[in-house]
Amino acid sequence: MVINKVNVYLTSEEIDKRSNLYYALFEQMKPLYEAREVYMISKYVKKCMLDVQEIENEAKKRYILALNGDKSAIIRDIKEILKAVTKEDFQNEIFSEEQLFPKPGDFLSLNNINKEKKYTEDYRNFCIYLTQILQAQIEAFQYYDFPLEEIEKLIDDKTCKYYKRPETFDALPIFRTKTGEMPKVNTSKLDSICFPLDKVNSTLWYGFPVGEVKDLKAESDKDSRKGNQANIILLLDFEALNGVNISRELTVYDKWVWNACANLKEQGHDVLTAEQIYKAMGNTGRPNAKTKEKIMESVETISRARVTIDTTEEHDLYPKYERVKATFPLLATETCTAYARGQVVEGAIRIIEAPKLFAFAENRQQVTRLPLNVLDSPISKTDDNLLLSDYLLMRISKMRNSKNITRTILLDTIYQRCCIETYKQKQRLPEKIERILNHYKELEWIKDFKLTEREIEIITF
């Protein structure tokens, strides 16, 4: 029998909310499973799990705080839980091939969604099973800075009753920090962030077609009038995963997630959480489950995106720019288990290497460095507003980097670039612009601005 010490800290409202989430999930999954929409099923399961986890995490916090640093109380809970767990409980968690891969017509239950591999009945997997059951107690130990060895011994003693310990046994994932194997999340905050201004980044994230080779004009107007050409060849495509293809265009939201990951990597953060990415996008506070899901979905999308660039023509006309002819992922990542602020984080993101497209902009010196709080514009972070903030940031950054850039931004240009089409959208635009630019002015990122019915004039320092 598995004893859960955290459930008693759930409020009746939280219990009802959790039940409603599960019920809604199954209602959504029935027609999707009949239609064999595996990707959508996975998406809904992930969302449900994030929402449930957020509820249970609040109860877990109350449980840990209620322990009040009493190590003996935590040990009593651990011993009670371990005493109640049986070998049969574990065996019931071992999935057969039929359960992992249901036959057509079988209903896909919550328990067999996203199981990556078949469990085997052995010492190691029983240890892992027990660490999952004891997750709240392990986190309590970490919260109060108690060493984990005592829990490890209790798990080992329990496991050895049923299974023989292998002679060569690697540390369990939960204890790998002793050997340095489990990564630790660097939780230091960013003060500033680089923003790319190059031609490729100024094109790729704004409805660039998938699977089509495009030529980006890179020559100056002066050279163009002379008949000189310096196209950059660009192709965006996606790797299929489990037979599922992504064909959606990249968005400005994807750009800000990607840029947050790139900056975190550049500043020594190799393993990331959704909350870190959220804050590196200029947000304050903590993201809710829906926002975390949106960030993780964006990370998955850009991790599967592959970009092909050929700057041969540009290099021939402008030798100062390095010739680049390569195909590479937008963001090379893998998921892992990590420690963050004394807690184990499942599904953390490891950035395998610095994004090459970010380095592409840096090598050309076509980036600008901003104080992080510049990104925290005082308007809601809807996709439409993010597009407006992104465009103003790019235009003003170029003004700040060069005295030769015009200080005037036409409202008609903003309408076109930010997909502002309806009368109501145009009517609301001046107020949004004023709030954003006043924010920049307060931070002394710009000196002043003048807004008329036709244009914005930016006054830089």
Helices and strands as residue ranges (DSSP letters): G 7-9, H 12-34, H 38-67, H 71-84, H 87-91, H 97-100, G 110-112, H 123-133, H 135-143, H 149-160, G 173-178, E 192-196, H 201-204, E 214-216, H 221-225, E 232-238, H 252-266, E 271-272, H 274-280, H 289-304, E 305-310, H 312-317, E 325-329, E 333-340, E 343-351, H 356-363, E 367-371, G 372-375, H 383-401, E 408-410, H 411-417, H 423-442, E 448-451, E 455-459
